[in-house]
Amino acid sequence: MNRPPVSIRDVASMAGVSVGTVSNVLNRPDIVADVTRRRVLDAIRDLGFVRNESARHLRAGHSRTIGLVVLDVANPFFTDVARGVEDSANDAGLAVILCNSDDDPAKESRYLDLLEEQRVQGILITPVTTTTHRLEHLRERGTPIVLLDRRATDDTQCSVAVNDVLGGELAVRHLLAQGHKHLAFVGGPFTIRQVQERQQGALQAMRAAGRDPGELHIVETSALNVAAGRDAAARLAGAMPRPTAVFCANDLLALGVLQEMTRRGVRIPHDVAIVGYDDIDFAAAAAVPLTSVRQPRHLLGRTAAELLIEEATEDSSHQHRQVVFDPELVVRDSSDRTIGRRPRHRRPSPEGAAATPHPA
C-alpha cells in the first residue's frame, strides 16, 4: 500500500519546531540557528521529505519551466530543434515541457491552455496556422511567446526562422541548372507557412530562369511524413509527362518519394532527381544520399530559447528581435547524375556554423 507523501508538518513534528521554522530552513537557512537548522535537516533526511517545488513556484506566480509546442515530434527536424531549446534552458536552470500539436489546431489550443495553467515562464511555438489570436491572448495575460521556425508579422514579438523562400529558390535553381524541364513540388498541407514559402521560392526560381511558373507540377500532401511522400510519388509516376525532378517540402517527404520511385524501378537520379529540405541525419544515410536544403536546426532552437528566457527575465527592458537564418544547399547523389563524386556544399560547414542571422 502506498504511503502518503511526507509533509512539511511531519518534518516540523519530528524536529520539534514550527512549520514556519521548517520553511525558513528551506528558503532562508541563514536566519535559523545552527542547532535548530541541523535538527530540521536531520528530520528531512530521516523522513525522506521532498519539497513541493511545483506548489512553491505556483504560489510565486511562475514555474521553472518553459513550454515548447512543435508540429510533429516524430520529425527529426523538431527533435534537433528541441535539443537546442533544451541546451539553452538547461544553462538557465529551467526544464522544458514538450508538446506535440500533430498539425491540429484544437490539440495546439489544449496544450496552450495546459501550459498557461502550469504557469510556464514562456512558450516557444511553431503554430499550426498563420492566425495567432490565441497566442495574442496569452501575451496580453503576461505569458511571453517566441515564434519558432516562423517569422513574426511585426516587431512586437520575438521570432526565429529560416528564409524558406530562399531555400525553395536554391533547390529549384539547382534542378534547373541540371537541365531538368519537367519539375514537381511536393508538400502540404498549404496551411503551413513553411510549405507556402518553400513553394513560393520554387516559383520565383522558375520565373528567374525565364520559365512559366505554371509548368511546376504541384502535388499537395496531407502531411509532411514518409507515407505522404510515397503517396505523392505514386501520383507522380502516373503523370504525363512524368516529372524528371522533384523538390519536396521536407526530407521525410523526399525519403518517401525516393522509396516509392525505387520500388517502381525508377532510377534516382538518372530518371528522376530528388531534393529535400531540412538536411536531417537520415538524408545523408539514405540508400541514395539525398540532396537537401540545410537548416541550422539546433541553432534555431537554442536562439529561440535564449530570446524567450531573456524576455521572461528582463521584462520591460527586453527588446524584441526577429532573427532569420539563411539556408544552404547540400548536393548529394539524389540530384547529381555524376554518381561517386564527393558531396558538394554551397558553403562547406558543420550544421549551423555557416548560418548567419540577420534582421527580418
Secondary structure, 3 states (H helix, E strand, C coil): CCCCCCCHHHHHHHHCCCHHHHHHHHHCHHHCCHHHHHHHHHHHHHHCCCCCHHHHHHHHCCCCEEEEEECCCCCHHHHHHHHHHHHHHHHCCCEEEEEECCCCHHHHHHHHHHHHHCCCCCEEECCCCCCCHHHHHHHHCCCCEEEECCCCCCCCCEEEEECHHHHHHHHHHHHHHCCCCCEEEEECCCCCHHHHHHHHHHHHHHHHCCCCHHHCEEEECCCCCHHHHHHHHHHHHCCCCCCCEEEECCHHHHHHHHHHHHHCCCCCCCCCEEEEEECCHHHHHCCCCCEEEECCHHHHHHHHHHHHHHHHHHHHHCCCCEEEECCEEEECCCCCCCCCCCCEECCCCCCCCCCCEEEC
